[in-house]
């Protein structure tokens, strides 16, 4: 299963699962929930952080946070 870290620029995906962690509640508040569609807007050098487009907003996530999001390409 792929994670958000594996998603290439411009590709779209749907969230299958957000793994439990101390960040799970905050990520849900930002809209990172099962079934949400997103795409990668850009990645910083070395891939940290990454910016994703979700529900018309741009969110910045660290690699640690992005690794918790399981996705499927659409």
C-alpha positions, 0 to 999 in steps of 0.5 A, spaced: 500 500 500 502 506 498 503 512 502 502 520 501 510 520 500 510 515 494 505 520 490 508 524 485 507 531 483 500 532 479 498 525 481 491 525 484 489 519 490 484 518 495 485 517 502 484 509 504 486 510 511 490 515 516 494 511 521 493 512 528 498 517 532 499 523 536 497 527 530 491 523 527 486 528 530 489 534 528 490 531 521 483 529 521 481 536 523 485 539 516 481 534 512 485 528 511 480 523 512 478 516 509 475 518 502 478 525 501 481 526 494 488 530 494 494 531 489 501 533 491 502 541 489 509 541 490 515 538 494 521 541 497 528 539 496 529 532 499 522 531 499 520 535 506 515 538 507 510 537 501 504 541 499 498 537 498 491 540 495 485 538 499 478 541 498 481 547 495 486 548 500 494 547 500 496 544 506 504 543 508 506 536 511 512 533 514 515 526 511 513 523 518 506 526 517 505 524 510 507 517 511 501 516 516 497 517 510 495 511 506 493 512 499 490 509 492 492 513 485 485 515 481 
